[in-house]
Amino acid sequence: MILKPNRVLYLVRHAKSSRKDPTLSDLARPLNKRGQDDAPRMGKRLKDKSAYPGLIITSPANRAHRTAALIASELDYPVADITVDEKIYGALPSELISLLRDLDNQYAQVMLVGHNPEMTDLVNHLAGYCTDNLPTCGIATLEFATDAWHDVESVAVKLLDLDFPKRSQS
């Protein structure tokens, strides 16, 4: 029997950000101390679970890009290769699905780093309702029974993992 290759998607909500400086735009807000600590911790957890995304795409927001960079470093993914996509910031689930459908099939594993409510809405849309809130630096891992990203809405989807910094590890 030949097994059909699957596609794996890591949906990441950016780590905890700071609102200390009211003069900063929403796009410029940085991570706070907890966010700076949580992102590499979650990257290590992903590495322990053998996560190796071939492509990491992030929102242009500073807090999302920094989260992506900290996680990427733990996964030995070159930070310079992180793709910034402006469409992620403030996107509707349909717009994020369009982005997924256009992905190159050479990437079996892809990480998308963005915001709430977008990440929670996308997880719930793709996997069926599973959470009312993806916590900051939370990661939902979805597996699609296809070898083509274009099919993400028309194939079986399995929620492999839902992890977040405050979740206890066994």
N, C-alpha and C positions, 0 to 999 in steps of 0.2 A: 504494500500500500504506500502510495506517495502522499506525504503530508503537504498540505498547502501552506506556504509561508504566510505568516501573519504580520500585521503592522501593530506597533505599540506606540501609544501616545502618552506622554507625561504632561499633564496639565498642572501648572504651578502658579499659585497665587503669590505675588511678591511678598517678601518678608516685611515685618513690622517697620513702618516708616515714622519719621519725625514730623511733627507739626510745630516745632518750636519757633521757627522763623516765619512769621506771617507774611513777610515780604516776598517769599519764594512762590513761584507759580506751582500749580499742582504737578506739572511735569518735572519740575526741578527738585521736588522734595526728596531728601536722602533717607537712607535707612537709619533707624535709631540703634542704640547699642544692642538691644535684644535681636533686632533684625540682622545685624552684623554677625551675631553669634549663631542664630538659627539657620541661616542659609548654608554655611559650610557643614553644619551638623546634618542637615537634610541631604546635602550632597554626599556625605559619607554613608548615610543610610542607603541612598540609591546605589552607590558603588558596591556596598555589601550585598545588595540584591541583584548584582550583575547588570545594572542599567548602563548602557553605553549608547546614548543617542548619537546618531550620525549628523544630526542637525539640531541646533538650538536657535529658536526664534523668540525675540522679546519685544515687548512694547518699548517705545522710545522713552518712557518715563524713567527718570534717574533711579528710582527705587526698584523698578522691575529689571532694568539693565544691570544694576549692581547685584541683585539677587541672582540673576542668570550667571553673572561672572563668578560669583562665589561658589555656586553649585558646579559650574563648568570646571573650575580649578580642581575641585575634589574628584571629578570624573576624568581628569586628565584630558579634557576637551580644550583646545586652544581658545582662549578668551577672544582673541582677534577674529576668530571665525564665527562668533555669535552674530546672527542676522537680526537687524533691527527692522521691524515692520510697523509703520505708523498706523496701519489699519487695526492693530490689536487694541490700541487705546480707545476705549469707549465703544467697542464693537458690539453688535448684536450677535447672538448665536449663529444666525444665518450667514453673517459676514465671516465669522471665524470658520464655519464649515466650508465656505467657499475657499478660504485660504488653505484649509486642509486638503480639499479636493484637488487643488492645484499643485500639491507637493510632488516633487520628483520621486518616483518609485524606487530609486536607488537607496533611499533612506528607509530602513526597516523600523527604526526607532527615531521618534522626533519629540522634542520638548518644546512646549509653548509656555512662555512666562508672561503673565498678564495680571489682571485686576479683578476685583469683585464689583458688581455681581456677575460680570462676564464669565469668569472661570466656573463659578458654581452653576450658572445657567447652562453652560456648555456641557459640563459633566452630567447634569440632570437630563439634558436633552439627548445626549448620545447614549447614556447607559440606563436611562430610565431614572426616575427620581431616586436619589441615594443620599442626598445631604441637603440640609437647609442652609448650610454655610460652609464653604471651604475656608478653613482658618488661614490666617497669614502664614505664609511659607508652607501651606498645605500642598500636597502633591497627590493627585488622582492619577492612577496608572490604568489605562484602558487598552484592551487588546481587541483588534478587529480581525475577523476571519476573512481576510483578503490579502492579496499581494499588491493591491492597487489602491492608493489613497483616494482616488476618485469615487470609490465604492463605500466610503465610511458611513453613509447614511442608509445603505441598503443591505448591509451584512450584519451578522450577529456580532454583538459587542459584549465583552466581559470586563467588568470592573475587577482588575487584579489586586488593587491595593488602594487604600485611602489612608495616607499618613500625614501627620502634622507634628510640629515640634513638641507639643505638650502630651502627645500620645506616648504612653509608656512602651518601652521596647522589651520584649522577652528575651 
